[in-house]
Amino acid sequence: MSHSSHNGAAASNSSLRRVPSLSIMNPSPKIAGLQMNEVALDSSGTSHLQAFAPVTSLDQLYFQAGGMDIVLKRKVQQWALLNNGLFAYDRRENHSVSRGNSDGSRQGEETEESEDESRPRFVRWLDVVGDPEQVARVRFAKLKSTARCIEKLLRSYSGDVSRLVDICRQTIVFEEISHITHCLQTLSRDHEACIVRVKNRLHPEYQSDQSSGYRDVCINLMIRTEETEKLGISNHVCELQLILKRFAELKNNAGHRNYVLFRNVRGE
């Protein structure tokens, strides 16, 4: 696994439109925020880093995220299988609805849930992967909504579309810290995973008041495969959250509402 930036460095999405190359030893600050590819040789045999222009169109970025969504889902299933990973699971019998919201209600209609029903349920991927009916009830993350993308652009990123690195995102849940450690080791050995940034919110020195007490390991990465190269999305940065089950269980309906309030107060 190659690392495109150091822990905590800024991540950004870039397109395949090339800009002038830069010297390895003396990078220009004007393009320091661009994604870099591997060292390449020009016609004279001189080595250069190939830089790519940042994505400036939300339509383009969302299109890339749609293609990467399928690829990332396949990858998280592989990583979960190897590391006792869990995914959110729909506990309702009639979990599939043809119209309305994902909870079965019509838009604008309030639903009442018991405390037990509102608590998320998680299943180990290893336990359900061979059962199509059970797999159909696993709830993978959806793309970030366009409304939230625009809100985040205006509130936090000064309109810089390339800084949206979590439109395509997935979460793997773990019961033990050791399982998260093993998953990170798996990622480090996966030659298709190119890590851009790691936010370790489980570190003892992390100030959890910045995230309303929430903690996880948040990884921004690119998936470099023959398929993503052909689709032109191999430089698209997506997000993977590795989270302990105890924290994931707090992300129920009430917990999410509280988080949105916290986020709005901070203007994020």
N, C-alpha and C positions, 0 to 999 in steps of 0.2 A: 504494500500500500504506500503510495507516495503522498507526501505532505506538501500542499501548496502554500501554506502559511503557518506561522507559529500559533500556539494556543492563545486565544483571545484576540487575534488580529481580525481586521475587518474582512468580511466575505462579501462577494458581489457576483452577480450573474453577468455573463458576457456572451456576445454573439460570435459568429465565425468571420466577421468582417475584420480583416487584418489592418493593423496600423503599423507604422515603421518599427522595426525591431530595435532593441536596446542592448547595450553592452552588458555582459554578465556582471562585470565588476563595478559598473557605474550606472545604475538604472536611473532614468529620468524621473523626478518626482511628479511630473505631469501625468504619468501613466502608471504610477505606483499602485493604484487600486485595481488595475486590470488583472484578469486571470492570465496566468502564464502556462504555456505548454512546455514540453520537453525541449532540450537543446537541439537545435537543427543547424545544418551546415548549408551555407549559401554556395553559389557557383564557384567562388574563389576558395572554398574550403574553410572560411572563417565561421566560427560557432557563434550563434546568436540565440537569445530566448525569443520565442515567437509570442507576441502579445495579441490580445483580441479586444476589440472595442466593447465597452459595456452596453448591455441591452437598454434601450431608451423607451421602448414601446411596451406597455402593459399587455396589449393584445399578443405581441410576439412572445413575451415571457409566459403568459398563460397557456399559449399553444404548446410551448416547450414542456411546461409542467404537466399538461394532459398526456403527452407522450411518455414522460418519465414516470408518471403515476403507476402505469402497468409494470414497468421495469422494477421500480422500488418495491412494490408489493411482492414480487417474486423473490427479491433479495431478502426482505425481512422474514419471509417464510423460511428461507434456507437458514438464516442466522438464528431464528427462534428454535428451529428443529434441533440445532446443534448445541443449544445452550439453555434448555429448559425454559424457553420463553413462552409467555402467555399473551393472549390477545383478548380484547373486549368481546363479550359474547351476549347475544340477545336472548334473554331468559323467557320472553313471551312465547306462547305457543303459536299465535298468529303473528309472526314477526314480519311477514311479507305482506305489504299493502300495495295496491295498484295506484291509489291516488292519495293526495294529502301529504302530511308530514311523515317523517320516518318513524314517529311514535304512533302512527295510526290515526291521529286526529286530523281534522281539516284545518286549513290555514286560518289563523285567527281564533281558533277554538281552544279553550283552556282544558287541560286534562288533570285529573286528580290521581296521584300515585301514593301508595303507602310508602312508609320509610324503607321497607325491605325492597319494594319494587324500584325505588329511585337509586338504590345502592348498586353500583356497577358490578357485573359478574365477569370473571375472567376464566379462560380455559387454557390449559397447556396445549400448544399446537401439536405436540407429539401425540396427544391423546385423541385428537379429532381429525388429523390429516387424512386418515384412510376412510373417513365417513363423509360422503358428499353432502348428506343432509345436515350434519353438524357443521361442516365447513361453511355452508351457506348462511349459517347463523353467526359466523364470526364478523365482527364489525371493524373493518379497516377504516382508517382516517380518510376523509374526503379532501379534495382540494380546498384551500382557503377561499372563501367567497370573494367575489370581486368587490363587494361593498366593504369588506374588512381590509382588502388590499388597498383600496383607495383611501380609507380612513388612516391606515398605517403610513401610507405615503405622505399624506398631508400632515399628520401629527408628529411623525418621528424622523422621516427621511428626506424632508424638504423636496419632495417630488422625484427623488432619484430612484427610478424603477429598478436599477441593477442591485439595489440593496435588499430587495425582497427575495430572501433565500429560503422561505418556508411555505411557498404556495403548495408545493408537493411535499407532503410530510407523512411520516408514519411513526408509530409508537410500539415498542416491545416492552412488556411488563415482566418483572422478575420478582421472585419471592425472597431472594438472598442477594446481598452485595457481591458475594463470590460469583454468582451467575452473571452479573453485569461485568465483572472483571474478565470472566471467560469470554463473554461476547465481544468485549473490546479486543481481546487477543485474536479472536476469530476475524474481526474486521482488519486487524493489522496484517493478517496473512492472506487476505482476499485481494488478489491483484487487480480485480475489477473496481475496487473501492478506492477512491482518491479523496482523502480527508482534507478539507479546507480549514476547518476550525472546530475546536472542542470547547464547550462551556461545561466545566465540572462543578455543578451546583451542589454536589455531595461533599465537596471539600470543606473541612472544618472551618476554614477562614472565609468561606463564601458568606456574604451578608444577605441572609435570607429575607430580610425586610424589603429588599429590592424586588422580591417576587412573591410577596405576601405569604412567606413561609414555605412556599413550594420549592422542591428540590428534585433535580434529575441530572442526567448527563445528556447534554444536547450536542449533537454532532451535525455539522454541515458537511456534505460530501457530494461528489460527482460519481456517477457510474459510467465507467469506460468499458464498453463492450463493442463488438462489431455491429450489433444492432443499433446502439445509441449513436455510433459514429455515422452510420448510414442515414439515420433520422436527423442528424445535425443537432443532437441534444446532449452530446457527451460532455459539454462544458456547463450544462445546467446544474446549478447548485440546489440541492434539496435538503431536507432536515430529517434526522432520526433522533427520537427521544428514547432513552433507556431509563426506565422509571421503576422504582420499587412499588410493589403492590399496595403497601400501606399508604403511599401518597396517591396512587392511582384511584384508590377507593374513595378519596376525598373529592374527586372530580365528578361528582354527581350533579344533578340539576341545580341544587341550591349552591353547591360549591362553585359551579361555573358562573352563576349569577353574581356571587360575591367577587369572583375574580374580575368580571367585566366591570363592576363598580370600582374596584381597586384600580384597574387599568384606565378607566375614564377619569378618575381623580388625578392620576399621574399624567394624563394627556398622552397616552401611548396608543 
